[in-house]
Amino acid sequence: MRFGPEDRDRFDRAYGRFLLELGVRRVLPGPRERSPGSDTGGAPPTVATSSTYRPAHRMQNPDVDPSEPGPSESAGAGHDHGWANCTMAAGAMVLDFHTEGAVAVWGGDLRHAPSQPDQSGGTDLWDVQHAWADHGQHLDIRSGSGWDALVRDLEDGRAILLTGTGNVPGSATFDGGHAIAVLPERHSDGRQLQADPLCTGPEWVELEALRTWAERYDPDVNYARSAAHPAPATGDDMTYNIAPTTTHRDVIMKPNSVIYSDSGLQTRASHTDECAEQHLAFAGSGSLFHAIVNAGSVQYVRREDALDIITFDRVFE
């Protein structure tokens, strides 16, 4: 069976939306570890763009951060900390992801953590590691492992605390040393989700732009990573990659099975053939459902209504 370019594009877009919803990641080994580089600061934003919510977004703006100034500090000290707090603010977002919301703090909280020694100017990954420890968590510093290792960590389902220099990718305008959080979600067009503390929310950016920015600061890449949170799919329930030639799976459905528009299986969209088994394009699974691609949209069926999942080759050209 052969699909044309329009079929492939429609399937790819729908499948990409499904991957983002499930947070599917493939598991790969982690790289070696080396010490991080020097401090980075930041500057006030000139442009800010909101995007989708993942971990709670944290700006380094001292007028927004409720923990700046810290206890017994002047407003001036809080202002100076806030605009130099990019590493702490990004570290707070990575900590939120690391604990899946159990520890949701601000950059100012990390700056003023009891074990965090640096109270002047910018901070580095080691400073964030000290601050995380006061919240009972460990920041895994991977600096020196290189760009390919960072990409593998993203594919593992990890959030990244990344430093770079030059004009930061995205809508903010700042060309000095800076730190951002890079989240593991990847758009179907290949862009990566970053959370820049200079902006009001996450943004999709080109992965190569992030690489250029990071390697300009350190050719071996200065970064730290969170715990991995991959999707719990295994065996026949594992989602597959779309490529020019790819193995494809279909789910065989019982006659007259309900098709839902939501993964909670609450909103009925349509049903399968009333008199015969029907093959639908399989796109992955949750605990109660299988996801399908139907007319370019991701929809859902009950797992108990599926008779089998079969594999065959489909060529896209």
Residue pairs with C-beta under 8 A, 6 or more apart in sequence:
1 314
2 314
2 315
2 316
2 317
3 11
3 314
3 315
3 316
3 317
4 317
5 316
5 317
7 316
8 242
8 316
10 296
11 242
11 281
11 293
11 296
12 188
12 242
13 188
13 296
14 283
14 293
14 296
14 297
14 298
15 188
15 242
15 283
15 293
15 298
16 187
16 188
16 189
17 188
17 298
18 239
18 283
18 284
18 291
18 293
18 298
19 186
19 188
19 239
19 284
20 185
20 187
21 263
21 298
22 231
22 233
22 239
22 284
22 286
22 291
23 157
23 184
23 185
23 229
23 230
23 231
24 230
24 231
24 233
24 239
24 284
25 155
25 156
25 157
25 184
25 228
25 229
25 230
25 231
26 155
26 156
26 230
27 156
27 157
27 228
27 230
28 152
28 155
28 156
29 152
30 140
30 142
30 149
30 152
30 153
30 156
30 225
31 142
31 145
31 146
31 149
31 152
31 153
32 142
32 144
32 145
32 149
33 140
33 141
33 142
33 143
33 144
33 145
34 141
34 142
34 143
34 144
34 145
34 220
35 126
35 141
35 143
35 144
36 124
36 125
36 126
36 141
36 143
36 163
36 222
36 224
37 124
37 143
37 163
37 217
37 218
37 222
38 124
38 177
39 87
39 118
39 121
39 122
39 123
39 124
39 177
40 86
40 87
40 122
40 123
40 124
40 163
40 165
40 176
40 177
40 178
40 179
40 217
41 83
41 84
41 86
41 121
41 122
41 176
41 177
41 178
42 60
42 83
42 84
42 85
42 86
42 122
42 174
42 176
42 178
42 179
42 197
42 198
43 83
43 174
43 176
43 198
44 61
44 83
44 198
45 61
45 172
45 173
45 174
45 198
45 199
46 172
46 173
47 171
47 172
47 173
47 199
48 171
48 172
48 198
48 199
48 200
48 201
49 170
49 171
49 199
49 200
49 201
49 203
50 199
50 200
50 201
51 193
51 201
51 202
51 203
51 204
52 193
52 201
52 202
53 201
53 202
54 97
54 183
54 185
54 193
54 195
54 202
55 93
55 94
55 96
55 97
55 101
55 104
55 159
55 181
55 183
55 195
56 93
56 96
56 101
56 104
57 93
57 195
57 199
57 200
57 201
57 202
58 65
58 89
58 90
58 92
58 93
58 96
58 106
58 107
58 195
58 197
59 65
59 89
59 197
59 198
59 199
59 200
60 82
60 83
60 84
60 85
60 86
60 88
60 89
60 107
60 197
60 198
61 82
61 83
62 68
62 69
62 78
62 79
62 81
62 82
62 83
62 85
62 108
63 82
65 82
65 85
65 89
65 106
65 107
65 108
66 106
66 108
67 105
67 106
67 107
67 108
67 109
67 111
67 112
68 78
68 79
68 81
68 82
68 85
68 106
68 107
68 108
68 111
69 75
69 77
69 78
69 79
69 81
69 108
70 77
70 78
70 81
70 108
70 111
70 112
71 112
73 81
78 108
80 121
81 108
81 111
81 119
82 107
82 108
84 121
84 122
84 123
85 107
85 108
85 111
85 123
85 197
86 107
86 122
86 178
86 179
86 180
86 197
86 198
87 122
87 123
87 124
87 125
87 127
87 128
87 161
87 163
87 179
88 107
88 108
88 110
88 111
88 123
88 127
88 128
88 131
89 106
89 107
89 197
90 107
90 161
90 162
90 179
90 180
90 181
90 195
90 196
90 197
91 107
91 110
91 128
91 131
91 132
91 139
91 161
91 179
91 181
91 224
92 104
92 105
92 106
92 107
92 109
92 110
93 159
93 181
93 195
93 197
94 139
94 159
94 160
94 161
94 181
94 224
94 226
95 103
95 105
95 110
95 132
95 135
95 137
95 139
95 226
96 103
96 104
96 105
97 159
97 181
97 183
97 226
97 229
98 137
98 139
98 159
98 226
98 227
99 137
100 229
103 135
103 136
103 137
105 135
107 197
109 131
110 116
110 128
110 131
110 132
111 119
111 123
111 131
112 119
113 130
113 131
113 134
113 135
114 134
115 130
115 131
115 133
115 134
116 123
116 127
116 128
116 130
116 131
116 134
117 127
117 130
118 124
118 127
122 177
125 139
125 141
125 143
125 161
125 163
125 222
125 223
125 224
126 141
128 139
128 161
128 224
129 138
129 139
129 141
129 224
132 138
132 139
139 161
139 224
139 226
140 224
140 225
140 226
141 223
141 224
142 149
142 150
142 153
142 223
142 224
142 225
143 218
143 220
143 221
143 222
143 223
143 224
144 220
144 221
145 220
145 221
145 223
146 220
146 221
147 211
147 214
147 215
147 221
149 221
150 160
150 162
150 214
150 221
150 223
150 225
151 207
153 160
153 225
153 228
154 160
154 182
154 184
154 186
154 192
155 184
156 184
156 228
156 230
157 184
157 228
157 229
157 230
157 231
158 184
158 225
158 226
158 227
158 228
158 229
159 181
159 182
159 183
159 184
159 225
159 226
160 181
160 182
160 183
160 223
160 224
160 225
160 226
161 179
161 181
161 223
161 224
161 225
161 226
162 179
162 180
162 181
162 182
162 210
162 214
162 221
162 222
162 223
163 177
163 178
163 179
163 214
163 217
163 218
163 222
163 223
164 177
164 178
164 179
164 180
164 210
164 213
164 214
164 215
164 216
164 217
165 175
165 176
165 177
165 178
165 213
165 216
165 217
166 175
166 212
166 213
166 216
166 217
167 173
167 174
167 175
167 213
168 174
168 175
168 178
168 180
168 196
168 198
168 213
169 194
169 205
169 206
169 209
169 210
169 213
170 194
170 196
170 199
170 203
170 205
171 199
171 203
172 196
172 198
172 199
174 198
177 217
178 196
178 198
179 197
180 194
180 195
180 196
180 197
181 194
181 195
181 196
181 197
182 192
182 193
182 194
182 195
182 210
183 192
183 193
183 194
183 195
183 202
184 193
184 229
185 192
185 193
186 192
186 193
186 207
187 193
187 204
190 206
190 207
191 204
191 205
191 206
191 207
192 204
192 205
192 206
192 207
192 210
193 202
193 203
193 204
193 205
194 202
194 203
194 204
194 205
194 210
195 201
195 202
195 203
196 203
214 221
214 222
214 223
215 221
231 239
233 239
233 284
233 285
236 249
236 309
237 284
237 285
237 290
237 309
238 284
239 283
239 284
240 246
240 247
240 248
240 249
242 316
243 316
244 315
244 316
244 317
245 313
245 315
245 316
246 313
246 314
246 316
247 311
247 312
247 313
248 281
248 311
248 312
248 313
248 314
249 281
249 282
249 309
249 310
249 311
249 312
250 279
250 280
250 281
250 282
250 309
250 310
250 312
251 279
251 280
251 282
251 290
251 292
251 301
251 306
251 308
251 309
252 277
252 278
252 279
252 306
252 307
252 308
252 309
252 310
253 272
253 277
253 278
253 279
253 280
253 301
253 305
253 306
253 307
254 272
254 277
254 305
254 306
254 307
255 272
255 273
255 274
255 275
255 276
255 277
255 278
256 271
256 272
256 273
256 274
257 271
257 272
257 278
257 301
257 302
257 305
258 268
258 271
258 301
258 302
258 305
259 268
259 269
259 270
259 271
259 272
259 292
259 294
259 299
259 300
259 301
260 266
260 267
260 268
260 269
260 289
260 299
260 300
260 301
261 267
261 268
261 269
261 297
261 299
261 300
262 300
263 286
263 289
263 291
263 300
265 288
265 289
265 300
265 302
269 294
269 299
270 294
272 278
272 280
272 301
277 307
279 310
280 292
280 293
280 294
280 301
281 292
281 293
281 294
282 290
282 291
282 292
282 309
283 291
283 292
283 293
283 298
284 290
284 291
285 291
285 303
288 302
288 303
289 300
289 301
289 302
289 303
290 300
290 301
290 302
290 303
290 306
290 309
291 298
291 299
291 300
292 298
292 299
292 300
292 301
293 299
